[in-house]
Amino acid sequence: MSQQLEFGLDTFGDVTRDAGGQLLPHAQVIRNVIAEGVLADELGIDFIGLGEHHRADFAISSPETVLAAIAARTRTIKLGSAVTVLSSDDPIRVFQRFSTVDAASNGRAEVILGRGSFTESFPLFGFDLRQYEALFEEKLDLFVALLSQEPVTWEGKLRPPLKNQLVFPPIENGTLKTWIGVGGSPESVVRAAHYDLPLMLAIIGGDPKRFAPYVDLYKRAFTEFKRPVKPIGVHSPGYVADTDAQAREELWPDYKSMRDRIGEERGWPPMGRDEFVQEADHGSLYVGSPETVARKIAATVKALGAARFQLKYSAGPLPHAKLMRSIELYGTRVVPLVRELLG
């Protein structure tokens, strides 16, 4: 491979159960996520990403605050979002919060910008869902202008203009690494190339190889823009245990709980065990022993030319202790095995 493959972990701060089966308070879940980030750093994992949500089943509404806490207890792991819902936020404040994390972590901050798959933030912060596309496009345009760290003169339709405006604090060294998170929209793929930003593919169902046309589109767009192509990453759910059978049995009830809860809101039928097995065998659910998960990651990386793979390791109320064991196996066994398989 032309560059060193990076390995990441993602979590939305799913509200988990304690040893007695009771759901934990949000505050304890956040403290557990910090401990998970610390373990990931100790294991040499390259990146941890925290998702932004504004609902009862996820504890993290302010990823940057939790990332700052992780930064204070870690040394090398890169710290980012998974994703930041830019449409319902202010681009200047997003930049300031991540540049602050970058300062606190000595240059380890990243941001993945997207529209998100949940819409609770729009009414919460007073944004009109009918402007879903326009909000993201305009706010991304402003955010990219901020990355130069030069005085910004900018004008749009949805917020007041800026004239020769500097934004503080600046990034101390270089620029803030900024990804565009994409769930399957060709327009978003081309938009990432247009702004010369790396692409993070959120592949949460089906055969990962079905995203190959998006990778080709991304590369063709860079060719047309006459610029070198930027890195491509993959975000997918998974869970690692000592054996395939153990991993599936431990993950299944909590994965189904999460999937059915969200599915009820979106009109999906309840998840059957056959669908779970299909995703584990042939889809984008990376569940199993370290060997099984490593082989599946290696195949995806090869098929899509990914420069980073991020495992979304939390799944509904799956307890913290099991998540910690999954992280341990990912860092100590899966990552070395993938590197070995890819040569």
GIPEDA-V75237 format. One line per field, one symbol per residue. phi: phi as a letter, one per 20 degrees, with the letter a starting at -180 (. if undefined). burial: I if it has 16 or more other ideal C-beta (glycine too) atoms within 10 Angstrom, else O. A space follows every 10 residues. Layout:
phi->???
burial->???
This chain:
phi->.fbffdcccc bemgfdeefe nefffgffgf fffffffffg ffenffbcdd edbcbfecee dcgfffffff gfdcccffcb dbdeefgdcd gffgffffff ffffdlndec cdeaemdddf fffgdndeff dgffffffff gfgfffffme gddbbcddbf fdcleeccff ffcmcffcdd ecdpdgffff fgfgemdfdd eeddanfgff egfffffgff ffffelcffe fddcdbfaad cfcfffffff fgffffgfff fffffdnefg feffffffff ecdddecqfg fffffffgff fffdmfebcd eeeeblegfg fffffffgff fecfgfffff fem
burial->OOOOIIIIII IIIIIIIOOO OOOIOOOOII IIIIOIIIII IIIOIIIIII IIIIOOIIII IOIIOIIIII IOOIOOIIII IIIIIIIIIO IIOIIIIIII IIIIIOOIII IIIIIIOIIO IIOOOOIOOO OOOOIIIIII OIIIIIIOIO OIOIOOOOOO OIOOOOIOOI IOOOOIIIII IIIOOOOIII IIIIIOIIII IIIIIOOIOO IOOIIOOIIO IIOOOOOOII IIIIIIIIII IOOOOOIIOI IIOIIIIIIO OOOOOOOOOO IOOOIIOOII OOIIIIIIII OIIIIIIIOI IOIIIIIIII IIIIIIIIII OIIIIIIOII IOIIIOIIOO OOO
